[in-house]
Amino acid sequence: MPENTAVAGVVVRAIKPDDFDQWLSLWDGYNAFYGRAGATALPKEITQATWERFFNPVEPVFALVAEHGGEVVGLTHYLFHRSTTRLGPVCYLQDLFTAPTRRKLGIGKALIHKVYEQATLVGASRVYWQTQSTNEAGRALYDKLARHAGFIVYSHEL
């Protein structure tokens, strides 16, 4: 992956081990947005395992961060997997979050475009993601960068 990508003062790059504290702050904000805070917070073991996966070469999970003004202000996590409808891999953009104080600067857009770039490099033919229907701000951006295919997500916890 190229060292970094700059868009309007935003630098998107691969996560580094010394990003942990700033990443954790954003990760906590992301999880709180989706109702995983306080009594419903993710167990620390999940956060630690997620962090470790980014640096394990056998894991298909990757992380990028966005810097603005020397501060880590956005994150995205993505993974590659097989599909029954395509020959090559597809990319699932699992998490995307920008610090609330840094929104409307193009950070989310820059992160998504960097995922598109990484997916292209591995031969993926599609990047997809999901969000809550109530995420109006996120959906306003996503509608500019991708096509909503009309699918509804069902989930069953085991």
N, C-alpha and C positions, 0 to 999 in steps of 0.2 A: 504494500500500500504506500502511496506517496506520503511523504512526511506530514504534509498538512494541506489544507485547502482554505483559501481566504475568500470570504464573501462579505462585502460591506463592513469590514472591521472584525468579522467573526472568523476565527480559525477553528476548523474541525480537524481532529486528529485522533489516532488510536489512543485509548486509555493507557496510562502508565501507573505502575505501582504507587508512586508518590501522589497520585490524584485521590487516594482513598478518602481523606477527610472531606474534600469538596464534593466528591462523588456521593458520599454517604448523605450529605445534607440534601442534595438533589434527589437521591433515591428515596429518602424519607418523605420529601415533599411530593414526589410522584405517588408513593404508596398512600399518603394521606389523601390525595386527590381522589383516589379510588376506594376510600373508606377503610384503608388498612393502617390505622393509627390507634394509639392507646390500647384499649382492651382487645382490639381486632388487629393489632400490628403483626406483621410477619415475625415469626421466631428469628432470633439472631442467627441461628444455624442456617437458615435459608439465605439471609443476606450474606453471610460469610461464604457459603457455597457458591452463590451467584458471583461474588467478587473473584473467588479462586478460579472459576471456570473461564473467565476472560483471559487468564494467563496460562491455561493448560492447553498445550498444542493438540491434544486429542479431542478436545471439546469443540462442538460446532457452534458455540455461542461467542459472540463478539461484542465489543463495546467501543463506542466513539464518544468523545466529549467535545463540546464547543467552548472555546475561550473567547472572551471579549474583555478588553482592558486588562489582560493578564489574569483574569479570574475564570474558573470553570463555571459556566452558566447554563449548560445544557448537556443532556446525555441521550444516547440511544443505544439500545441493545437489540441485536438481531441474530438470527440463526438461519442456517441452510438445511433443507431437508428434501427428500425425494417426494415425487408426486405421482399419482396414478394417471394423470392426464398430460404429462410432459416427460420428455426423455431426460432432460437435464434437471439440475436442482432448482428449487424455488427459494425465495428468501422471505422469511417472516420477520417483519419489524415488530418486535414484541413490546418494547418500551420506548417512549419518547417524552422528554420533559424539559422545559425551559424554566429557569428561575422566574417567578412572577414579576420581579422588578425589571427583567430584561426582555419582556415580550414585545412583539411588534418591531423587532430589530432584524428579523430575517434568520434568527437562530434555528428555529424549527425547520424552516425551509432548507437551510444549509445542511442540517443533520440528515434530512431525508434525501437530499441530493447526493450526499456522501455515501449513504447506504445504497442508492441506485448505482453509484460508481463501483462500489465493492461487489455488488451483485453481478454487474456486467463483467468484472474481472474474473469471476469464477464460473462464468457461463450460465448464470441463472437467467431465466426468461421472464420472471415475474417477481415483483416485490408486493407484498400485501400486508395489511394490518387491520386491526379492529379498534373501535373506541366506543364509548357509551353514547347513546343517542342524545344525551343531554349535554355532551361536550361541544357546545356551539362554537366556541372560539377555535378549538382544534379542528372541527369539521369545516369551518370556513377556510382554513388553510388547506386541509386535505382535499377539498373539492377543487382547488386550483392545481394540485399536483398529481392527482390520481382520479380514477373513475370509481364511483360507488357502484358496486355490482348488485346491490339489493339483497344480499344474503343476510339472514338473521342467524346469530350465533346461539347455539344451545350448549349447555354445560351441565355435567353431572359430577359432583365431587364423590370420590371413592375413599 
